[in-house]
């Protein structure tokens, strides 16, 4: 149970660091874009090819919550190389050579 609590604390700390980094990047991008629009920087920026940057936005697929299972999900132990806990490799996936 102690390791689960440590995992929760590590995940929370990681999420906090990611949020801080995202906010820092977006603040820096905003300040940069404002600086590009301010006279006389706007004249120099255009002549030297500086362009505004976009804000960080995560894709919807990146926001999906991963599925986590605690405990032994299969009584036979860990999956074999190339397989998954859901079954053998599907066509087109890497796995042991057939034969």
MARTIZA-203194 format. One record per residue (C-alpha): residue in one letter; x, y, z. Coordinates in pm, whole numbers, plus 50000, padded with zeros to 5 digits. Example, Ala and Ser with C-alpha at 12.3 -4.5 7.8 and 13.67 -1.06 7.14 Angstrom:
REM MARTIZA-203194
A512304955050780
S513674989450714
***
This chain:
REM MARTIZA-203194
X500005000050000
X502945022950072
X504245019549715
X500785028949581
X500815060549793
X504305068849664
X503085063449307
X500175087249365
X502535113649505
X504925109749211
X502085112548959
X500765143749131
X504245159349133
X504705150748764
X501345166048673
X502265197648865
X505585200248681
X503865195648345
X501305222448429
X504085246348535
X506025239748213
X502915244947999
X502095277748173
X505715289348144
X505795281547771
X502445298447704
X503495329447902
X506785331047712
X504975326647379
X502515354447469
X505335378147571
X507285369847252
X504255375847031
X503525409047203
X507165419447160
X506945411846786
X503975435546757
X505575464246952
X507265493346772
X510185493546675
X510605456046719
X507875449146465
X509975465646192
X513065445446279
X511155412946333
X509615414245985
X512925421645815
X514725393345998
X511945367945946
X510665364046304
X507105350846321
X504605346646604
X504515312746778
X501455293146881
X500405283647231
X500785248147358
X497605227947312
X497405190647376
X495645169047119
X492485151347229
X494255117847197
X496935130047440
X494275138947696
X492915103547713
X493315088248057
X495395056448038
X493935024048169
X495815011848476
X495254978148642
X496714970348983
X497324934749090
X497874903248888
X495494905548591
X496354870948456
X496884840148670
X499524826348429
X501964854948497
X503504880548263
X502784879147888
X505304863247655
X507574884847441
X505644901647162
X502254894347317
X500014915147534
X497824907147828
X494884909047589
X496114879947375
X498644870447109
X500064895746860
X497714906246584
X498714905046216
X501074933546139
X502394935346497
X505824923546596
X506074890746776
X507914858046772
X508374842746425
X505664818746320
X506724783646251
***
